[in-house]
Amino acid sequence: MNTDFHKLLFEMSEALVTDELAALKFLSLDHVPMRKLEAIQEPKAFFEVLQEKDMIEAGNLAFLRELLYRIGRIDLLVTHLGSSREHMERELQVQGRAKVSAYRQLLYGIAEDLTPEDVKNVKFLLQKQLPKNKLQDNASMLQVFLEMERNRIIKEDDLTMLKDILKAFRADIKKKIDIYEEKKKDNYSKEELRYPVSVSVHPGEQGAEGKTTNLAVETYKMKNIPHGYCVILNNHIFNNPKQNRKGTVKDGEAVKRVFKWLQFETVEHMDLEAKEIFEKVKEYSKRDHRNMDCFVCFIFSHGEKRKIKGIDDEFVNIKDLVSCFSGSNCPSLAGKPKVFFIQACQGSVGHPAVAVEADFSGHPETDATPSTSIPDLADILIGMSTVEDYLSFRWAESGSVYIQCLCDKMKLLCPQGIDLLTILTTVNEEVGGKEFIVSNQMPGGKLEKQMPQIITTLRKQLIFEIPQGQPSKE
């Protein structure tokens, strides 16, 4: 039991008044069910619920700081949490840090802006939509909003009724809703980040005359043991035996060796249907990652453009899988790196080979895709075995070209303190330099190539340090 932590919560609860508690409850509705909040009558009970929901704990008071900032209790922010208005303004500008949705911020801001006369007008205009006992004189605007939400009169993507009500006497606030809707529309259109070519970031870029410019790039913290989950979703045996993926077991074994060596809690799930792939990813997003630094997920299967195939021949969108780890869906990993590696084709086209010596002679198999699309969030990296529309190759005896190369490079370069993006760039170079003979009607087959891809919104360097006292290789 952390005495100082509970003393802090007690002192803050004593300083909060009834209207402020109502505001805190309203702003927390995205994280705590309404029925749970409705039963709360005093601040201490509210703080207990936040602890139950893992929204606050000793050493992690980011959500509490945001709530106090939103309701204007800067005095508590300064005296009890060692923060300030300016610090919070900077903090909440960082993508993914804000836990109170823009929608709930908007409604709370409107409630604060409305005068008592405005509130009366709103209640009058809602008489046909809400029961009279919900529109009594002592009902606050936040309570009215809750009733409107409960009756589906307003919701995050439909504020038409509220705009119609306000435009008659508060056109300025109606304009705020218009701005919110425009921003939401813009964000939706930017939901997917698309990179037509591979992206690499190096700690030192070559400047003029070949000189290296050293940039001070911050590094993600990797201090917990284990660092996080390394989840492997490996489809080997399909309902249609012709689609079985020989060699994929070797990939799973290689990944487990490397990531156990790197001190991750590594687990493999075999032969999942499309729905099971999504449910398994969602399950891990709901776990408690507060004492972990990172999340890593490998997905091995067939695929098509922007999709992963389950053993049942159904597909799941890669965007939906990654979205499980958004800040709101997985708050305990907010600000921490989420890494996905996809071994699957993204189409049926082969890269034509150029006139260089072949590295392989043989007939590799192909996997067929996931998406080059990720939600517009920070701290996410997707390593793709191939670029969009193209094939990805796998050897039946030894595993996939991309995954085996990735594991080899991590064993070699992690002990040197090389960051993940640089490692993946060396993988791109090595895999992109190989040639594969693919069987077709032509005598001897034809030469094809494979080009992996890196999709990233990482904000810092991600370095997997090897454990103290262990050899430089697994």
Order of alpha helices (4+ residues) and beta strands (2+ residues): alpha-alpha-alpha-alpha-alpha-alpha-alpha-alpha-alpha-alpha-alpha-alpha-beta-beta-beta-alpha-beta-alpha-beta-beta-beta-beta-alpha-beta-beta-beta-beta-beta-beta-alpha-alpha-beta-beta-beta
